[in-house]
Amino acid sequence: MNQKTGRFPWKPFLRNLAAIAIPIAFQNLLTTTASMVDTMMVAPLGELSVGALGLCAQFSSLMFSGYWGFFGGGMLFISQYWGSGEDDGIECSYGMTWACMMTVAAVFGCLAIFAPEVVMKIYTDKQAIREIGVQYLHIVGFAYIMQVFSMAMSCLLRSTERVRIPMIASIASVAVNLVLNWVFIYGHFGFPAMGIRGAALATTCAAAVNVLTIYLLAWKSGYPYLFHIRGHFRWSGEMVKRYFVKCFPILCNEILVGIGNMVINVTLGRQPEHVIAAVAVFRTLEGLIIGFFAGFSSASSILVGKCVGAGELDTAYERAKRLVYLCSGVILLANVALFLVHRPILTGMSLSGESYRAGTRMLIIYGFASVIRMGNWIQNDTYRASGDAVYGTVLEIVFMYLLLLPCVLTSAFVLKLPYWIIFLCCYIDEPIRYVLMQVHLYSGRWVKPVTDLGRAALPEFREKRRRGRAG
């Protein structure tokens, strides 16, 4: 807030938001566009291949849930230490984040490479789809470790406001993926036509390019934190304890929600084949919205977390309130834009007849539900960056396991309702959680600094909020 006028400084706020959000959103969109291109290039192979690719993507989403808790914890610590100017804290936080994320990547990579049949049996009972998925997973498992490695580096770079490097790396990666898809899937320049295995090989090569590009650009720009290897592993017992205390609720949230989402995907994987193909395409388009939104969510985490770490708690509070509504409005516009062009996209991804109608119905439901869902998401990310990793976690887990999953499973296996009602049940908890998250937002209790500057400013901030509630 402007101390003289009492007005919120919108212009510098929006400039800072755009400077961070747009490159991250663009990077995420590039990554999601690569997935969409994979689906479109595999589409001529038939709906079974599209469905198999979608189920494999859901397995990688489960991996995402496994490491995202550490990503969120890393952003919490790194952004606050960045705000307070503590270089040792930045390096140590990155080292712990990297080690934890790579452990998750190794587990999922090994499952994909050495036990792909087991993975595909979990996700679908359709034998033809399983066989195609096994071919894809056996190769793409090598990409998982490199993809998570690049995400760990992106966590560090984003939290210290160096967002262009991962964006440029994503451009290079997507370009390589696009070209190699064309070469490997259909057999060009003397290579054999590999089909779905070609898509997996192209993804693996693109992941390697992403890692190498980030390293080269960071080295060329003189970025210090990525190369201080000793500093990454100079962990004290107190630092490790603080890190895992903050990460544990986020990790529980992501793992349990990831398992819940797997149950949903397994349920949808028991629907007719045209619905499975529609779900695969929908997940790709959903990734476009989430990728676009994640840029703003990451920006809000950085802008709020940096202020909390620097002890500017009132500024963090005012920023958080505005970011929630601003980002929800942006997602609404993105949904409208997607729906306006959904017909050529769905048909271009091999949906027709019943599968096309199923995909369209899913997009309509999601268009309304996602505005509320993303509002919950950005509030939870903001709380985490500010040090409160518990409130949003408890709400999401409780509502998922006591309300959402019972509704989905009952509608699918007991009442045997149409797929679109099952799909609608996937968002039944969002409006209730949104109201509770709003109450917590305005209370200011989510501001919990981990830096000395932030903790010193906390008593005054809490007293202001107390007087505000009393008034």
Secondary structure as GFF3:
##gff-version 3
##sequence-region A 1 471
A	DSSP	alpha_helix	10	42	.	.	.	ID=ss1
A	DSSP	three_ten_helix	43	45	.	.	.	ID=ss2
A	DSSP	alpha_helix	47	84	.	.	.	ID=ss3
A	DSSP	alpha_helix	87	114	.	.	.	ID=ss4
A	DSSP	alpha_helix	116	123	.	.	.	ID=ss5
A	DSSP	alpha_helix	127	159	.	.	.	ID=ss6
A	DSSP	alpha_helix	164	186	.	.	.	ID=ss7
A	DSSP	alpha_helix	196	220	.	.	.	ID=ss8
A	DSSP	three_ten_helix	225	227	.	.	.	ID=ss9
A	DSSP	alpha_helix	229	232	.	.	.	ID=ss10
A	DSSP	alpha_helix	237	268	.	.	.	ID=ss11
A	DSSP	alpha_helix	273	310	.	.	.	ID=ss12
A	DSSP	alpha_helix	313	340	.	.	.	ID=ss13
A	DSSP	alpha_helix	342	348	.	.	.	ID=ss14
A	DSSP	alpha_helix	354	385	.	.	.	ID=ss15
A	DSSP	alpha_helix	391	399	.	.	.	ID=ss16
A	DSSP	pi_helix	400	404	.	.	.	ID=ss17
A	DSSP	alpha_helix	405	409	.	.	.	ID=ss18
A	DSSP	pi_helix	410	414	.	.	.	ID=ss19
A	DSSP	alpha_helix	419	425	.	.	.	ID=ss20
A	DSSP	alpha_helix	430	443	.	.	.	ID=ss21
A	DSSP	alpha_helix	452	470	.	.	.	ID=ss22
###
